[in-house]
Amino acid sequence: MNYIDGNNTNNVATNLEWSNHAENNQHAYEIGMRKGPTKKFRKVAKIKNDQTVKIYKSLAEASRENNISDSSIRRASTGATKTAGNFQWIFAD
Protein backbone atom coordinates (compact mmCIF):
# COMPACT_ATOMS: atom_id res chain seq x y z
CA MET A 1 0.00 0.00 0.00
CA ASN A 2 1.34 3.40 -0.98
CA TYR A 3 0.33 6.72 0.48
CA ILE A 4 0.43 8.79 -2.68
CA ASP A 5 1.44 11.97 -0.85
CA GLY A 6 3.89 10.12 1.42
CA ASN A 7 1.90 10.98 4.56
CA ASN A 8 0.98 7.71 6.31
CA THR A 9 -1.59 9.46 8.50
CA ASN A 10 -3.58 10.61 5.44
CA ASN A 11 -5.86 7.57 5.03
CA VAL A 12 -8.27 9.14 2.52
CA ALA A 13 -9.08 6.58 -0.18
CA THR A 14 -7.90 8.90 -2.96
CA ASN A 15 -4.47 9.03 -1.28
CA LEU A 16 -4.03 5.24 -1.24
CA GLU A 17 -2.90 2.87 -3.97
CA TRP A 18 -2.08 -0.83 -4.04
CA SER A 19 1.55 -1.70 -4.62
CA ASN A 20 3.94 -4.58 -4.21
CA HIS A 21 7.18 -4.26 -2.24
CA ALA A 22 9.28 -3.17 -5.24
CA GLU A 23 6.70 -0.58 -6.33
CA ASN A 24 6.48 0.74 -2.76
CA ASN A 25 10.26 1.20 -2.59
CA GLN A 26 10.32 2.88 -6.01
CA HIS A 27 7.52 5.24 -4.98
CA ALA A 28 9.34 6.14 -1.74
CA TYR A 29 12.48 6.90 -3.77
CA GLU A 30 10.60 9.02 -6.31
CA ILE A 31 8.92 11.23 -3.68
CA GLY A 32 12.11 11.64 -1.66
CA MET A 33 11.26 9.46 1.33
CA ARG A 34 14.08 7.04 0.57
CA LYS A 35 17.57 7.53 -0.79
CA GLY A 36 18.69 5.75 -3.93
CA PRO A 37 20.89 2.68 -3.97
CA THR A 38 23.93 3.08 -1.75
CA LYS A 39 25.89 0.04 -2.87
CA LYS A 40 28.73 1.09 -5.12
CA PHE A 41 30.37 -1.44 -7.39
CA ARG A 42 34.08 -1.06 -8.02
CA LYS A 43 35.37 -1.83 -11.48
CA VAL A 44 38.27 -4.25 -11.58
CA ALA A 45 40.80 -4.80 -14.37
CA LYS A 46 42.33 -8.17 -15.27
CA ILE A 47 45.97 -7.80 -16.32
CA LYS A 48 48.38 -10.21 -18.02
CA ASN A 49 51.92 -9.27 -19.11
CA ASP A 50 51.27 -5.62 -18.17
CA GLN A 51 48.34 -5.47 -20.61
CA THR A 52 44.73 -4.99 -19.56
CA VAL A 53 42.84 -8.06 -20.73
CA LYS A 54 39.37 -6.93 -19.63
CA ILE A 55 37.67 -4.49 -17.27
CA TYR A 56 34.77 -5.89 -15.25
CA LYS A 57 32.03 -3.77 -13.70
CA SER A 58 32.35 -5.56 -10.34
CA LEU A 59 34.33 -8.13 -8.38
CA ALA A 60 31.33 -10.45 -8.60
CA GLU A 61 31.29 -10.29 -12.40
CA ALA A 62 35.04 -10.94 -12.60
CA SER A 63 34.67 -13.84 -10.19
CA ARG A 64 31.83 -15.46 -12.16
CA GLU A 65 33.46 -15.09 -15.57
CA ASN A 66 36.89 -16.34 -14.45
CA ASN A 67 35.86 -18.97 -11.89
CA ILE A 68 38.05 -17.27 -9.26
CA SER A 69 36.71 -16.36 -5.83
CA ASP A 70 35.88 -12.70 -5.37
CA SER A 71 37.95 -12.65 -2.18
CA SER A 72 41.03 -13.81 -4.15
CA ILE A 73 40.49 -11.08 -6.75
CA ARG A 74 39.95 -8.50 -3.98
CA ARG A 75 43.20 -9.51 -2.25
CA ALA A 76 45.11 -9.23 -5.53
CA SER A 77 43.46 -5.87 -6.31
CA THR A 78 44.47 -4.41 -2.95
CA GLY A 79 48.03 -5.75 -3.17
CA ALA A 80 47.67 -8.32 -0.39
CA THR A 81 48.66 -10.97 -2.96
CA LYS A 82 50.38 -10.62 -6.33
CA THR A 83 47.92 -12.59 -8.46
CA ALA A 84 44.63 -14.44 -8.53
CA GLY A 85 44.12 -17.12 -11.16
CA ASN A 86 47.51 -16.32 -12.74
CA PHE A 87 46.40 -12.76 -13.47
CA GLN A 88 47.17 -9.45 -11.82
CA TRP A 89 44.14 -7.41 -10.75
CA ILE A 90 43.67 -3.72 -10.01
CA PHE A 91 40.67 -1.59 -9.16
CA ALA A 92 39.87 0.49 -12.24
CA ASP A 93 37.82 3.30 -10.71
C-alpha positions as CSV (number, residue, x, y, z in Angstrom):
1,M,0.0,0.0,0.0
2,N,1.3,3.4,-1.0
3,Y,0.3,6.7,0.5
4,I,0.4,8.8,-2.7
5,D,1.4,12.0,-0.8
6,G,3.9,10.1,1.4
7,N,1.9,11.0,4.6
8,N,1.0,7.7,6.3
9,T,-1.6,9.5,8.5
10,N,-3.6,10.6,5.4
11,N,-5.9,7.6,5.0
12,V,-8.3,9.1,2.5
13,A,-9.1,6.6,-0.2
14,T,-7.9,8.9,-3.0
15,N,-4.5,9.0,-1.3
16,L,-4.0,5.2,-1.2
17,E,-2.9,2.9,-4.0
18,W,-2.1,-0.8,-4.0
19,S,1.5,-1.7,-4.6
20,N,3.9,-4.6,-4.2
21,H,7.2,-4.3,-2.2
22,A,9.3,-3.2,-5.2
23,E,6.7,-0.6,-6.3
24,N,6.5,0.7,-2.8
25,N,10.3,1.2,-2.6
26,Q,10.3,2.9,-6.0
27,H,7.5,5.2,-5.0
28,A,9.3,6.1,-1.7
29,Y,12.5,6.9,-3.8
30,E,10.6,9.0,-6.3
31,I,8.9,11.2,-3.7
32,G,12.1,11.6,-1.7
33,M,11.3,9.5,1.3
34,R,14.1,7.0,0.6
35,K,17.6,7.5,-0.8
36,G,18.7,5.8,-3.9
37,P,20.9,2.7,-4.0
38,T,23.9,3.1,-1.7
39,K,25.9,0.0,-2.9
40,K,28.7,1.1,-5.1
41,F,30.4,-1.4,-7.4
42,R,34.1,-1.1,-8.0
43,K,35.4,-1.8,-11.5
44,V,38.3,-4.3,-11.6
45,A,40.8,-4.8,-14.4
46,K,42.3,-8.2,-15.3
47,I,46.0,-7.8,-16.3
48,K,48.4,-10.2,-18.0
49,N,51.9,-9.3,-19.1
50,D,51.3,-5.6,-18.2
51,Q,48.3,-5.5,-20.6
52,T,44.7,-5.0,-19.6
53,V,42.8,-8.1,-20.7
54,K,39.4,-6.9,-19.6
55,I,37.7,-4.5,-17.3
56,Y,34.8,-5.9,-15.2
57,K,32.0,-3.8,-13.7
58,S,32.3,-5.6,-10.3
59,L,34.3,-8.1,-8.4
60,A,31.3,-10.5,-8.6
61,E,31.3,-10.3,-12.4
62,A,35.0,-10.9,-12.6
63,S,34.7,-13.8,-10.2
64,R,31.8,-15.5,-12.2
65,E,33.5,-15.1,-15.6
66,N,36.9,-16.3,-14.4
67,N,35.9,-19.0,-11.9
68,I,38.0,-17.3,-9.3
69,S,36.7,-16.4,-5.8
70,D,35.9,-12.7,-5.4
71,S,38.0,-12.6,-2.2
72,S,41.0,-13.8,-4.1
73,I,40.5,-11.1,-6.7
74,R,39.9,-8.5,-4.0
75,R,43.2,-9.5,-2.2
76,A,45.1,-9.2,-5.5
77,S,43.5,-5.9,-6.3
78,T,44.5,-4.4,-3.0
79,G,48.0,-5.7,-3.2
80,A,47.7,-8.3,-0.4
81,T,48.7,-11.0,-3.0
82,K,50.4,-10.6,-6.3
83,T,47.9,-12.6,-8.5
84,A,44.6,-14.4,-8.5
85,G,44.1,-17.1,-11.2
86,N,47.5,-16.3,-12.7
87,F,46.4,-12.8,-13.5
88,Q,47.2,-9.5,-11.8
89,W,44.1,-7.4,-10.8
90,I,43.7,-3.7,-10.0
91,F,40.7,-1.6,-9.2
92,A,39.9,0.5,-12.2
93,D,37.8,3.3,-10.7
